[in-house]
Amino acid sequence: MSELKPRITENGIDYILVGDYYIPDLKLPEEHRPIGKYGRLHREYLREIHPARLNTLTLTGELWTYLSDLNEQAQERLDTIMEQMKIAEGVTEELKCTRQMEWVRRCNNIHNRAEEIVLQEIIYS
């Protein structure tokens, strides 16, 4: 059986006795969503361009949630832009049935352009 260690609370922070010293008993919020491609790209951007912001998010325990939310927003924005571009450029299911390689080429082109917009609007800003 493990014994309970003495705890104290000061200034709203819980401390636990370890050896002769009280250290903060910090717990990170539980976040089970993945950060995904766009979250990883934004984390690298923060690491290189805004290290103070990255440190703040890390120390407050908000980094994973922030990156998960950003990844979801970026993916939703990408899907929206792609659908709008497909409609504007006449990329339809009929084209998919009649000329598959042309449909794939145009969809890849639309995806690349839409992703470039998302990277500029959300990830690298």
Phi, psi and omega per residue, in radians:
M1 nan 2.387 3.079
S2 -1.573 2.508 -3.141
E3 -1.535 2.629 3.108
L4 -1.315 2.321 3.124
K5 -1.560 2.502 3.118
P6 -1.065 2.442 3.136
R7 -2.177 2.601 2.993
I8 -2.393 2.780 3.088
T9 -2.212 2.217 3.084
E10 -2.402 2.338 3.126
N11 0.956 0.576 3.101
G12 1.381 0.139 -3.140
I13 -2.011 2.288 3.090
D14 -1.450 2.414 3.088
Y15 -2.139 2.568 3.125
I16 -2.175 2.479 -3.122
L17 -1.390 2.113 3.078
V18 -2.203 1.928 -3.040
G19 1.167 -2.127 3.135
D20 -1.762 0.035 -3.007
Y21 -2.132 2.563 2.992
Y22 -1.633 2.208 3.097
I23 -2.090 2.655 -3.136
P24 -1.062 2.383 3.091
D25 -1.694 1.431 -3.053
L26 -1.595 2.442 3.080
K27 -2.265 2.314 3.088
L28 -1.431 2.559 3.078
P29 -1.134 2.559 3.132
E30 -1.413 2.190 3.121
E31 -2.361 2.108 -3.064
H32 -1.888 -0.048 3.130
R33 -1.384 2.510 3.097
P34 -1.291 2.686 3.100
I35 -1.479 -0.350 3.020
G36 1.152 -3.067 -3.092
K37 -1.050 -0.853 -3.052
Y38 -1.259 -0.571 3.050
G39 -1.134 -0.725 3.108
R40 -1.150 -0.725 3.112
L41 -1.087 -0.730 -3.127
H42 -1.211 -0.630 3.085
R43 -1.066 -0.747 3.091
E44 -1.114 -0.704 3.082
Y45 -1.043 -0.813 3.113
L46 -1.088 -0.724 -3.131
R47 -1.050 -0.717 -3.079
E48 -1.473 -0.702 -2.974
I49 -1.805 -0.643 -3.075
H50 -2.264 1.118 -3.083
P51 -1.083 -0.538 3.129
A52 -1.152 -0.723 3.099
R53 -1.103 -0.735 3.112
L54 -1.071 -0.774 3.125
N55 -1.094 -0.736 3.131
T56 -1.077 -0.829 3.126
L57 -1.093 -0.676 3.138
T58 -1.171 -0.821 -3.077
L59 -1.209 -0.501 3.116
T60 -1.523 -0.075 3.126
G61 1.345 0.301 -3.082
E62 -1.764 -0.064 -3.004
L63 -1.061 -0.881 -3.055
W64 -1.112 -0.750 3.125
T65 -1.121 -0.762 3.117
Y66 -1.023 -0.828 -3.109
L67 -1.216 -0.620 3.089
S68 -1.127 -0.788 3.110
D69 -1.079 -0.783 -3.127
L70 -1.093 -0.720 3.121
N71 -1.070 -0.757 3.131
E72 -1.142 -0.728 3.115
Q73 -1.097 -0.765 -3.124
A74 -1.119 -0.728 -3.132
Q75 -1.158 -0.729 3.095
E76 -1.109 -0.736 3.118
R77 -1.103 -0.746 3.116
L78 -1.050 -0.819 -3.140
D79 -1.076 -0.731 3.135
T80 -1.106 -0.838 -3.132
I81 -1.079 -0.752 -3.128
M82 -1.087 -0.746 3.131
E83 -1.109 -0.730 3.124
Q84 -1.109 -0.731 3.135
M85 -1.171 -0.677 3.121
K86 -1.076 -0.752 3.121
I87 -1.136 -0.810 -3.100
A88 -1.111 -0.553 -3.059
E89 -1.792 0.116 3.054
G90 1.232 0.525 3.084
V91 -1.535 1.784 -2.990
T92 -2.064 3.004 3.051
E93 -1.154 -0.517 3.092
E94 -1.112 -0.750 3.083
L95 -1.085 -0.685 3.124
K96 -1.063 -0.694 -3.126
C97 -1.300 -0.636 -3.030
T98 -1.594 -0.664 -3.087
R99 -2.382 1.393 -3.006
Q100 -1.070 -0.794 -3.099
M101 -1.144 -0.637 3.068
E102 -1.129 -0.731 3.120
W103 -1.082 -0.788 3.130
V104 -1.081 -0.790 3.141
R105 -1.031 -0.817 -3.109
R106 -1.205 -0.674 3.098
C107 -1.133 -0.722 3.088
N108 -1.088 -0.727 3.114
N109 -1.087 -0.774 3.123
I110 -1.108 -0.764 3.136
H111 -1.040 -0.795 -3.125
N112 -1.102 -0.737 3.129
R113 -1.199 -0.710 3.134
A114 -1.144 -0.702 3.135
E115 -1.141 -0.645 3.094
E116 -1.071 -0.699 3.091
I117 -1.117 -0.807 -3.134
V118 -1.083 -0.739 3.135
L119 -1.055 -0.746 -3.133
Q120 -1.257 -0.710 -3.065
E121 -1.328 -0.677 -2.958
I122 -2.010 -0.843 -2.976
I123 -1.333 -0.835 -3.047
Y124 -1.817 0.779 3.081
S125 -2.435 nan nan
